[in-house]
Amino acid sequence: MPSGRDKIRFLHTPTPLHRLDRISADLGVEVYMKRDDLTDFGTGGNKLRKLEYFLKDALDQNATMILTVGGAQTNHGRLTAAVCAKYGLKSAIVAVDPYPGEISANLLLDGIMDCHVYLVQKLDGQDEGQLLQEAVDRVTKEWEDRGERVYYIPMGGSNELGALGYYDCALELAEQVREMGLAGDATGPNGTDPGAASPNRTNPGAAGPRVLITVGSMGTYIGLAAAFANEELPMRLTGIGVLPYRDIRRSVAKYYARVQAAYGLKKDLGPEDFDVTSDYDYGAYNNPVKDVREAIYYMGRMEGIILDPCYTGKTFNAYLRMLREGKIAQGETVIMLHTGGLPGIYTAHHRVEMEKELMEHIHIL
């Protein structure tokens, strides 16, 4: 376990781990869900585990305000606002994104929690990274001129410090897996050998369930991967990319190297050691996809659990496709980590597509 960094423990953990009984029976599989969507503040989500560390660091530096970045509908920004509200800090979000035409979903929740959102319009030929940095500098100066001490968190909380939140989660999940008798489940109920179908490159010798996780800004995946490898946990890890990367494995390996250097982790891992795929991102980030909506409807109608169209919906859709393609063995035990993101259902470009498909459920008497 990495040492030397502390956190403020505001979450009630462990979050639940339970079997999806109806889906397991319907698909002939063993599928479980780790419910990090049920964390405490701001409608919940995975970023809160990271924010326990960021909050401690911010308060240690006597910050009075936290500023972060993301898209206009950033889940991380919304949860940052929630934590700031809980602990009496001001909050702000900077996004290189146009105004979406309405205040809904995360933008609405941001306002409810008194978070200021700064939207920057990108013009053709402008460098997005430079625009973002200039806007962050401008907003930081604006608030510091008012007397605030501004603490900055990068996109998604995905840096060396943020990764610790899911290093912790991996240890928590491993204990639940052991308690539920899943740790030695190298084969499913049909006697299949899931490891032969898809080895866990972060821990090739592990026998146990496969953990399926969304990969966006990568902090959640890296925290889990670092713990799986360095703690030799009884699980395998598969990451599902939800936005295009030029080389997702190389990007993951570079992030891991920074975390390894920061905390002196013993395991050396290269790009080939990570089981992560960009085969199911549908060519864009946060784009409306019919397959993803169908996966969301299936989960809702079978288990009463709501997924979002940007992250968890894409990840569950990838799981269903990997089952059909034989990339996940039929008898393999899989744990999907639900990272939250519920407000994404209410963003206009997703909502309008769902409204068209779900009108048949509305009856006016």
C-alpha positions as CSV (number, residue, x, y, z in Angstrom):
1,M,0.0,0.0,0.0
2,P,1.5,3.4,-1.0
3,S,2.4,5.4,2.1
4,G,2.9,9.1,2.9
5,R,-0.4,10.5,1.8
6,D,-3.5,10.8,4.0
7,K,-7.2,11.5,3.2
8,I,-10.3,12.8,4.9
9,R,-12.7,9.9,5.2
10,F,-16.1,11.2,4.4
11,L,-17.5,8.1,2.5
12,H,-19.4,5.3,4.1
13,T,-17.6,2.3,2.7
14,P,-17.5,-0.5,1.6
15,T,-19.9,0.2,-1.1
16,P,-22.2,-2.8,-1.9
17,L,-21.2,-5.7,-4.1
18,H,-24.1,-7.8,-5.2
19,R,-25.0,-10.4,-7.8
20,L,-27.2,-9.3,-10.7
21,D,-29.5,-12.3,-10.4
22,R,-31.9,-11.7,-13.3
23,I,-29.2,-10.8,-15.8
24,S,-27.0,-13.7,-14.7
25,A,-29.9,-16.1,-15.3
26,D,-30.9,-14.5,-18.6
27,L,-27.4,-14.6,-20.0
28,G,-26.2,-17.8,-18.4
29,V,-23.3,-16.0,-16.7
30,E,-22.2,-14.9,-13.3
31,V,-22.2,-11.1,-13.2
32,Y,-21.9,-8.9,-10.1
33,M,-21.9,-5.1,-9.6
34,K,-19.8,-3.0,-7.3
35,R,-22.0,0.0,-6.5
36,D,-19.7,3.1,-6.3
37,D,-22.7,5.0,-7.7
38,L,-24.1,4.8,-4.2
39,T,-21.4,7.0,-2.5
40,D,-22.6,9.8,-0.3
41,F,-22.7,13.2,-1.9
42,G,-23.9,15.0,-5.1
43,T,-25.8,11.9,-6.3
44,G,-22.7,9.8,-5.9
45,G,-20.0,8.4,-8.2
46,N,-16.4,7.2,-8.4
47,K,-14.7,10.6,-8.2
48,L,-15.6,10.9,-4.5
49,R,-12.9,8.3,-3.6
50,K,-10.3,10.5,-5.2
51,L,-11.7,13.6,-3.6
52,E,-11.0,12.3,-0.1
53,Y,-7.3,12.7,-1.0
54,F,-7.7,16.0,-2.8
55,L,-9.7,17.5,0.0
56,K,-7.1,16.6,2.6
57,D,-4.3,18.1,0.4
58,A,-6.4,21.3,-0.3
59,L,-7.1,21.9,3.4
60,D,-3.5,21.2,4.3
61,Q,-2.6,24.0,1.9
62,N,-5.2,26.3,3.6
63,A,-7.3,26.5,0.4
64,T,-10.6,28.3,0.5
65,M,-11.7,27.3,-3.0
66,I,-11.2,24.3,-5.4
67,L,-11.1,24.8,-9.1
68,T,-11.2,21.8,-11.6
69,V,-11.7,21.2,-15.3
70,G,-13.7,18.9,-17.6
71,G,-16.5,19.1,-20.1
72,A,-19.6,21.2,-19.5
73,Q,-21.3,18.2,-18.0
74,T,-18.4,16.9,-16.0
75,N,-19.3,14.4,-13.3
76,H,-16.0,15.0,-11.6
77,G,-16.8,18.8,-11.4
78,R,-20.3,18.1,-10.0
79,L,-18.8,15.9,-7.2
80,T,-16.0,18.4,-6.5
81,A,-18.8,21.0,-6.0
82,A,-20.6,18.6,-3.6
83,V,-17.5,18.0,-1.5
84,C,-16.8,21.8,-1.4
85,A,-20.3,22.5,-0.3
86,K,-20.0,19.9,2.5
87,Y,-16.7,21.3,3.8
88,G,-17.5,25.0,3.3
89,L,-15.2,25.7,0.3
90,K,-16.0,27.7,-2.8
91,S,-15.9,25.8,-6.1
92,A,-15.5,26.5,-9.8
93,I,-15.3,24.5,-13.1
94,V,-13.6,25.5,-16.3
95,A,-14.6,23.7,-19.5
96,V,-13.6,24.2,-23.2
97,D,-17.2,23.6,-24.3
98,P,-20.0,25.6,-25.8
99,Y,-23.1,26.5,-23.8
100,P,-25.4,23.5,-24.4
101,G,-28.5,25.6,-24.8
102,E,-30.0,24.7,-21.4
103,I,-29.1,24.4,-17.8
104,S,-29.7,20.7,-17.1
105,A,-28.1,17.5,-15.7
106,N,-24.8,18.3,-14.1
107,L,-24.9,22.0,-14.9
108,L,-28.1,22.3,-13.0
109,L,-26.7,20.4,-10.0
110,D,-23.5,22.6,-10.1
111,G,-25.7,25.7,-9.7
112,I,-27.7,24.2,-6.9
113,M,-24.4,23.6,-5.0
114,D,-23.2,27.2,-5.8
115,C,-20.5,26.1,-8.1
116,H,-19.4,28.6,-10.8
117,V,-19.0,27.1,-14.3
118,Y,-16.9,28.9,-16.9
119,L,-17.5,27.8,-20.5
120,V,-14.9,28.6,-23.2
121,Q,-15.9,28.5,-26.9
122,K,-13.2,26.9,-29.1
123,L,-12.7,28.4,-32.5
124,D,-11.2,26.6,-35.5
125,G,-7.5,26.4,-35.3
126,Q,-7.3,27.1,-31.6
127,D,-5.4,24.7,-29.4
128,E,-7.8,23.3,-26.8
129,G,-5.1,22.7,-24.2
130,Q,-3.8,26.2,-24.4
131,L,-7.3,27.6,-24.2
132,L,-8.0,25.6,-21.1
133,Q,-4.8,26.7,-19.4
134,E,-5.4,30.3,-20.2
135,A,-8.9,30.1,-18.8
136,V,-7.8,28.3,-15.7
137,D,-5.2,31.0,-15.1
138,R,-7.7,33.8,-15.7
139,V,-10.3,32.3,-13.3
140,T,-7.7,31.5,-10.7
141,K,-6.5,35.1,-10.7
142,E,-10.1,36.4,-10.6
143,W,-10.8,34.5,-7.4
144,E,-7.4,35.1,-5.8
145,D,-7.9,38.8,-6.4
146,R,-11.0,38.4,-4.3
147,G,-8.9,36.9,-1.5
148,E,-9.5,33.2,-2.1
149,R,-6.8,30.6,-1.9
150,V,-7.4,28.4,-5.0
151,Y,-6.5,24.7,-5.1
152,Y,-6.4,23.1,-8.6
153,I,-7.5,19.5,-9.4
154,P,-6.8,18.2,-12.9
155,M,-9.4,16.7,-15.3
156,G,-11.2,13.8,-13.7
157,G,-9.0,14.0,-10.6
158,S,-6.6,11.8,-12.6
159,N,-3.1,12.3,-11.4
160,E,-0.8,10.5,-9.0
161,L,-2.8,11.6,-5.9
162,G,-6.2,10.8,-7.3
163,A,-5.2,7.3,-8.3
164,L,-4.9,6.4,-4.6
165,G,-8.7,6.5,-4.2
166,Y,-9.0,3.4,-6.4
167,Y,-5.9,1.7,-5.0
168,D,-8.0,1.8,-1.8
169,C,-11.1,0.6,-3.6
170,A,-9.2,-2.4,-5.0
171,L,-8.2,-3.5,-1.5
172,E,-11.8,-3.0,-0.4
173,L,-13.2,-5.1,-3.3
174,A,-10.6,-7.9,-2.8
175,E,-11.9,-8.3,0.8
176,Q,-15.5,-8.4,-0.4
177,V,-14.5,-11.0,-3.0
178,R,-12.9,-13.2,-0.4
179,E,-15.8,-12.9,2.0
180,M,-18.3,-13.8,-0.8
181,G,-16.2,-16.9,-1.8
182,L,-15.4,-15.5,-5.2
183,A,-11.6,-15.2,-4.8
184,G,-10.8,-18.7,-6.1
185,D,-13.4,-18.6,-8.8
186,A,-11.0,-19.1,-11.7
187,T,-13.6,-21.1,-13.6
188,G,-17.3,-20.4,-13.9
189,P,-20.2,-22.8,-13.2
190,N,-19.7,-24.4,-16.6
191,G,-16.1,-25.4,-15.8
192,T,-14.7,-23.0,-18.4
193,D,-11.3,-21.4,-18.1
194,P,-11.9,-17.7,-18.4
195,G,-8.2,-16.9,-17.9
196,A,-7.5,-18.7,-21.2
197,A,-9.9,-16.4,-23.0
198,S,-8.4,-13.2,-21.7
199,P,-5.5,-13.1,-19.2
200,N,-5.2,-10.3,-16.7
201,R,-2.0,-8.6,-17.8
202,T,-1.7,-6.6,-14.6
203,N,-1.7,-9.9,-12.6
204,P,-1.3,-12.9,-14.9
205,G,-1.2,-15.5,-12.2
206,A,-4.4,-14.4,-10.5
207,A,-7.4,-16.8,-10.2
208,G,-10.6,-15.0,-9.5
209,P,-13.3,-12.8,-11.1
210,R,-12.7,-10.3,-13.8
211,V,-13.4,-6.7,-12.9
212,L,-14.7,-4.6,-15.7
213,I,-14.1,-0.8,-15.4
214,T,-14.7,2.2,-17.5
215,V,-11.6,4.1,-18.8
216,G,-12.0,7.8,-19.4
217,S,-9.4,10.1,-17.8
218,M,-7.8,6.8,-16.5
219,G,-7.4,7.6,-12.8
220,T,-9.9,4.9,-11.7
221,Y,-8.4,2.3,-13.9
222,I,-4.8,3.1,-12.9
223,G,-5.6,3.0,-9.2
224,L,-7.1,-0.5,-9.6
225,A,-4.4,-1.8,-11.9
226,A,-1.7,-0.6,-9.6
227,A,-3.2,-2.4,-6.6
228,F,-4.1,-5.5,-8.5
229,A,-0.5,-5.9,-9.6
230,N,1.4,-4.7,-6.6
231,E,-0.9,-6.3,-3.9
232,E,-1.3,-9.5,-6.0
233,L,-5.1,-9.4,-5.5
234,P,-7.2,-12.4,-6.5
235,M,-8.9,-10.7,-9.5
236,R,-8.3,-9.8,-13.1
237,L,-8.8,-6.3,-14.6
238,T,-10.3,-5.3,-17.9
239,G,-10.6,-1.6,-18.9
240,I,-13.2,-0.3,-21.4
241,G,-12.2,2.9,-23.1
242,V,-15.1,5.3,-23.7
243,L,-13.3,7.9,-25.7
244,P,-10.8,7.6,-28.6
245,Y,-7.1,7.3,-27.7
246,R,-4.3,7.1,-30.2
247,D,-2.8,4.3,-28.2
248,I,-4.7,3.5,-25.1
249,R,-2.2,1.0,-23.7
250,R,0.7,3.3,-24.1
251,S,-1.3,6.1,-22.4
252,V,-2.1,3.9,-19.5
253,A,1.5,2.7,-19.2
254,K,2.8,6.3,-19.0
255,Y,0.3,7.1,-16.3
256,Y,1.2,4.0,-14.3
257,A,4.9,4.9,-14.6
258,R,4.2,8.3,-12.9
259,V,2.2,6.6,-10.1
260,Q,5.0,4.0,-9.7
261,A,7.6,6.7,-9.4
262,A,5.5,8.7,-6.9
263,Y,5.0,5.9,-4.5
264,G,7.8,3.5,-5.1
265,L,5.7,0.6,-6.4
266,K,7.6,-2.6,-7.0
267,K,6.0,-3.9,-10.2
268,D,7.2,-2.7,-13.5
269,L,4.4,-2.6,-16.1
270,G,4.6,-1.8,-19.8
271,P,1.8,-1.3,-22.4
272,E,1.5,-5.0,-23.1
273,D,0.8,-5.6,-19.4
274,F,-2.6,-3.8,-19.4
275,D,-5.8,-5.5,-20.5
276,V,-7.6,-2.4,-21.8
277,T,-9.4,-1.8,-25.1
278,S,-10.7,1.0,-27.2
279,D,-12.8,-1.3,-29.4
280,Y,-16.1,-0.1,-28.0
281,D,-15.9,3.7,-27.8
282,Y,-17.9,4.2,-31.0
283,G,-15.5,6.8,-32.3
284,A,-16.3,9.6,-29.9
285,Y,-16.7,10.7,-26.3
286,N,-20.2,11.1,-24.8
287,N,-21.9,10.5,-28.2
288,P,-25.5,9.1,-28.5
289,V,-25.3,5.4,-29.5
290,K,-28.3,3.2,-30.0
291,D,-26.5,0.1,-28.8
292,V,-25.6,1.8,-25.6
293,R,-29.1,3.0,-25.0
294,E,-30.4,-0.6,-25.5
295,A,-27.9,-1.8,-22.9
296,I,-29.1,0.9,-20.5
297,Y,-32.7,-0.2,-21.0
298,Y,-31.8,-3.9,-20.5
299,M,-30.1,-3.1,-17.2
300,G,-33.0,-0.9,-16.0
301,R,-35.6,-3.5,-17.0
302,M,-33.8,-6.5,-15.6
303,E,-32.2,-5.1,-12.4
304,G,-33.7,-1.6,-11.7
305,I,-30.2,-0.1,-11.9
306,I,-29.7,3.0,-14.0
307,L,-26.6,3.4,-16.1
308,D,-25.4,6.5,-17.9
309,P,-24.9,6.9,-21.7
310,C,-21.3,8.3,-21.5
311,Y,-19.5,5.8,-19.2
312,T,-21.3,2.9,-17.6
313,G,-23.7,2.4,-20.4
314,K,-20.8,2.1,-22.9
315,T,-19.0,-0.3,-20.5
316,F,-22.0,-2.6,-20.0
317,N,-22.7,-2.6,-23.7
318,A,-19.0,-3.6,-24.2
319,Y,-19.5,-6.5,-21.8
320,L,-22.5,-7.7,-23.7
321,R,-20.6,-7.5,-27.0
322,M,-17.6,-9.2,-25.6
323,L,-19.8,-12.1,-24.4
324,R,-21.2,-12.4,-27.9
325,E,-17.8,-12.2,-29.5
326,G,-16.3,-14.9,-27.1
327,K,-13.8,-12.4,-25.6
328,I,-15.3,-13.1,-22.2
329,A,-16.0,-16.8,-21.5
330,Q,-19.6,-17.7,-20.9
331,G,-19.0,-19.2,-17.5
332,E,-16.7,-16.4,-16.3
333,T,-17.5,-14.4,-13.2
334,V,-17.4,-10.7,-13.9
335,I,-17.7,-7.7,-11.6
336,M,-18.7,-4.5,-13.2
337,L,-17.8,-1.4,-11.2
338,H,-20.6,1.2,-11.4
339,T,-18.9,4.6,-11.4
340,G,-22.1,6.7,-11.3
341,G,-22.8,9.4,-13.8
342,L,-26.6,9.3,-13.4
343,P,-27.1,13.0,-14.4
344,G,-25.8,12.2,-17.9
345,I,-29.2,10.7,-18.7
346,Y,-30.7,14.2,-18.6
347,T,-28.3,15.9,-21.0
348,A,-30.2,17.1,-24.0
349,H,-28.5,15.2,-26.8
350,H,-29.0,11.9,-24.9
351,R,-32.4,12.7,-23.5
352,V,-34.0,13.6,-26.9
353,E,-33.0,10.2,-28.3
354,M,-34.4,8.4,-25.3
355,E,-37.6,10.4,-25.5
356,K,-38.2,9.2,-29.1
357,E,-37.7,5.5,-28.1
358,L,-39.6,5.6,-24.8
359,M,-42.8,7.5,-25.8
360,E,-44.7,4.3,-26.0
361,H,-44.5,4.1,-22.3
362,I,-46.5,7.3,-21.8
363,H,-50.3,6.9,-21.7
364,I,-52.6,9.9,-21.3
365,L,-56.1,9.0,-20.1
